């Protein structure tokens, strides 16, 4: 998309000062990237030859997602890539457009059989993958469909993850590419029932594949020490209600503020990535029982969950959240703490999840959950549901359908 057009769309959504701030950030990010681009040209040949050796005879998955690898949110594309890399005789290339958080030359090894790969070198994939046994593309970003014309592949999976209205730069061209991808892909994978119902009339083949959780990581870290950032801040709390993830226009700030005012001994801990500037309201209200912690590395999340009595997802119900399958829902299950959410359609599918109508109902339901947090039958039921919704199960289902 033309940068000027994108800036105009951003301005309409975010306002003048946020646009100025983001423009400054983008200029600085571009400047920092120059040495890496120069380095890429110097090491390109050697780097690609080394990678080619690793792909020989392997089933290669080329992921084209909508986010960088190092964004401070560990989401579905990262989890899918990690899980695919565990498959026997497989290798994963996570194509990064290095939009904001990634900055590397050529390729960067994340773990065994999983590499970040520069979008600048996609035309070299034909040479790199010439000796692989099969090439499967997983496309999650309709603005990058032009990349599909630059290399050969055997099969195409289109991941329909979010309602397009989520993106401020949603354009008619993006929508056109979206429908074309569904029609041409060997498989369209929809993460929510609402998305699946939209896809079925147009997709060559569609399946419903909600998000999932890394059961082992969250289950095995239940006794993690509480993060030092919370030291001394929760001493007077009779109940700690926790959330981590995006803080954006779909987050119900008004509800959280209302409950915090009614229950001064209940503390909200919000570990949040500020997606669009809306979280600034949390600074303005100055309530001591709402603690906003900046986004944290994935590996540290259990250290915050350890402080929670109740885990919540206080989302507004709108076009975005109707089509949302929250990854954190399944991580919450594996963490073994009671879960309280708004009536997000995808959350209603799980027996162990408690939902609320409004602030009054939130207070009532939270009180009830406090009585259940140590109930062995309740915890066993939650653990069973967590084990049924793992990334391993989701990936097996996708591969069986392709």
N, C-alpha and C positions, 0 to 999 in steps of 0.2 A: 504494500500500500504506500502511496505517496506520503512522505513524512509530513508535508504541510497539511494534507487532508487528515492525517492521523492526529496531528496537534489540534486541529479545529474540533475534531470529535472529542478529544480529551478535554479541551476547554469547556465544551458544552456540558460534559458530564461532571467535571471536577472543579471548574471555576478558574479564575485568573491566576491566583497565587500558587495553587497546586500545579498548574501548567508551567509556570515559571520555574518552580522548584524541580519538577520532573525534567524539564528541558535542560536545566543546568546539570542534573545528574547524568542525563543521556550524553551530553557533550563530554563530560569527564570520563564516562565509561568508554566512549569512542577513542579518546586520547590514550587511555590505558591499554587499549587493544592493539594499537599500532605496533609496538615491539613484538607482540605475539604473532601478528600477521607476517611480519618480516622474518621472524624465526621459523615460521611454518614453511616458508619458501626454501629456507636453507636445509631443513631436516626432512622435508617431505618425502623424498625418494627412499631414504633409509627407513623412515617410520612406516611407510606403506608396504615396503617389502617384508618387514618384520611382521606386520599384521596379516599379510597374505598367507604366511606360513601357518599361522594359527587357525585360519579358516579352511584349510584343505580338508576335504572330506566331511565337513561339518554342516549341520543344518543351521543356517544363519538367520537370525531374526533382526530385521532393520526396523527400529522404532523411530517414528517421527512424531514426537509429542508436542504439546502446546506450552511446555514449561522447561526451564533449564534444570539441570541435575541438581545444582547446589542452591536452588531456591529454598528458603527456610520453611518448607512444607514438604513432608515426605508423602507423596500422593500415589494414586493408582499407577501412573506410568513408571515411577521408580520401583514400586512393588512388583509390577508385572515383569519388568526387565530383570529384577533380581531373581524372581522365581524361575523365569525361562532359562537363565544362565545355569540353574541347577540341573537342568535336563541333560541326560547323557548325550554326548557328542553334539552339543549345541553351543553356539556363540551368539552374543547379543551386541549389536551396535546401536547405541543410543545417540541419535543425531541431534546435536545441540546447535541451535542458531546463535548461541552465546548472546542472548538478548540482553541479559543484565547480570546474572550471577556466575556464569561460566566464563572462563578466559583461559584457553589452552591452545597449543599448537598441534595440529594434525589429529592426534588421538591421545586419550588418557585412560589408563587402566583403573577401573573402579574396584574390581575384584576378579577372580579367575573367571574367564569367559564372558566378561562384561566390560565394554569399553565405551567411553564417550568418543564421538567422532564428529569432526568439524563439518558443518554444513557447506563450508567453502570447498570441500573436497568430494562432494557427492558424485561428481562426474568420474571420479577415480574408482568408484565401487565396482564397475565392471571388471577392471583389472584385478582388484583385490579379491573378488569373490568368484573368479573364473573356475576355481577348483573346488568350490563348496558343493555339497550334495543337493541342497535345496535352499532357496531364498524366499523368506516370507516377510512381507512388509506389514507392520502394524501402524496404520496412519491415524493419528489422533488430532490432527490440526489442519482444517480445510484451507488455511491460508498458505500451506506449504505444498499444495498438490503439484505445483510446477516441478518439484523435485522428483516426482514419479516418472517423469519423462527422461530423466538423466541416467538411469541405470536399469538393467534387466532384473526381473524378479519372477517367481513362479506363482505366488499367491498373494492376495491383498486382503487384510483384515482392517475394517474401519471401526474405530472405537468412538461411539456416540456417547459422550460422557456428560455433557452439560447442555442445557438450553442455551441457544446462541445469544439470547438477550443478556447473558452474563457479561458479555464483552462489550465495552463501550464503543469499540470500532466495528461492531456488527454491521455489515453492508450487504446489499443485494448480491454482490459477487460471491461473498462467503456462502450465502444461502444456496446459490446456484451450484457451487462446488460441493456443498453438503449433499444435495440431492443426487448429483452425479456420482459421488463416492458410494452412496448407498446402492445405486443401480449397478455399478461396475464391480464393487468389492465381492470377493468370494464369500465373505461373511461380515455382517454388520453386528457389532456387539454393543448392546444398549445397557446402561447401568441402572436405569430406573424404568418402572412400568410405564410411566407417562411417555418416556422417550421411545420405548419399544412399540407402543401403540401408534406413535407418529411414524415410526420407521417401517412397519409391516407393509403398508400399501406400496412402498417405493423400493424397498430393499430386495436384492436378489435372494438373500437368505439372512434372517435376523434371529438373534437369540437374546434373551434377558440374562445379564450377568452382573448382578449388583456388586458393589465394592465388598471388601473383606478386611480381615485383620491379620497381623503377624502374631499369631497366637503364642508361639514360643517366646518371643521377645517380651511381650507384656505379661504373660503368665509367670515367666521365670524371674521377673524383676518386681514382683509384688512387694517385696520387703526392702526395696531400695531406700536409702536414707533420704529424708526430705531435703530438698535443695536449699542451699545456704541463702539464696535470694529471699526466702520466706522466713528466715530466722527471726524470731521475736515478733513477727507480724500477725500471728494467728493465736497468740496466747489467750486472748479473751473470747475466742470463737467457740460457740456451742455447736456450730455446724459449719463445715467448709464445703461450698458448692463450687466445683471446678469445671473449667472448659479450656481446651486448647485448639488452635486452628486459626482460620481467617476471622478477622474483625472487619466486617464490611456492611454494606447497605442492607443485607438480608439478616443481620444479627439484631435481635430485639433488645436494643439498649434500654428502651423505655421500661420494659418489663423487669430487667435486672435492676435498674435504678429504683423502681417502685418497691420491689421485694426487699432490697437492701435498706430502704427507708423504713419499711414496716417492721423488719426484723434486724435491729441493730447488732445483735449478737451472731447473726449469720453472716459469714464472710464469703464473698465471691472472689475466686482466684481465676483470672482470665489471662492465659498464656497465649498471646495473640500476635499474628502477623497483620499489620495494618495495611489492608488491601487498597483502600480508596480514600483514606482520610477521615472517614466517619467516626473512627474510634476516638478522635480528639474530644468528643463529648465526655468521655470518662475523666479527662483531666479537668474539665471545666466544673463538673459537679462536686468534686472534692469530698467524696464520701470515703471515710477511712476504712469501711468494710467492703470496698471494691478495690481490689489490688490488680493492676494491669502490669503484667510482666511481658517484655518484648519477646518476639518469637525466639524459640530455643532449638538447639540441635535435636534431631529425632532421638538420639541415644540418651538424652537427658530427660525426656518426657516422663519416664517412670518416677523420677525424683520429685515431680510436681504431683503426679497422681497419688503418690504415697500420702500427701497431705489432705486429699479429698475425702469427704464423707459421702458425697453424692456427685456423680458426673452428669453434666447437663449439656443439652444442645438447644439453646434458646433462640431458634430461628423464627423469623416471620414466615407466614405462609403466603407465597407468591409464585409467579411463574418459574423463578429460579429454583426455589426450594421444593416445589412440587416435583421437579425433575431431578432432585438431588438424592444420591445414596451416600450418606456421610461415612467416610472411611473411619472416622473416630468412633462411630457407633460400635464397630466390631472390635476395635482396640479397647474400648471401654469394657466390653463383655469379657475380654481376656484378662483385664486388670482386676475383675472381681469386685467392683464397687457398684452400688445401685445406680440406675440410669434414669434420668428424667428429661424428656424432650417435649417440644411442641408437637402438634399433630402433623408432622411431616409424613406424607404418605408412605415413604419407604421405611420409616421407623415403625409404622403400625403393623408391619409384617412379622414382628418378633415378639413372642409371648412375654419375654423377660423385661421388655422395655415399658416403662410407665410414661404416659403422656398427660399433658395438662391443657386446659382451655384458656386460662387467663391468669393474672397475678394472684387472685384469690385461690384458684385451684392449684397453682404452683405451690403456694404455702402449705396447703392441705396435703398435697401429694408428697412434698418433701418431708413433712413430718411423719407420714406413714413409712416412707422409705428408711428414715433413720431407725425405725424399729426393726427393719428387716436386714440391715447391713451385716449382721452377724448370724443370720438364720441359715443353718446348714442346707436345708432343702432349697431355699431360694438361691443360694450360692452355687449349689450343684446344678440347678436348672440353667443358670447363667453360663456356667462353664461348658455344659453340653451344647448350648446354642453357639458359643464362641468357637468350639471345635468343629462345628458344622459349617462355619463361614470363614475359611482360611483362604489365603491367596493360592496355595497349592491346589485346593479344590477348584477354584475359579479357572486357573490356567489349564488344568486337566480337561475341564468342560469345553473351553475354547478350542483346544487342540483336537479334541474328539470331533467337534463340529466342523473344523476346517478340513 
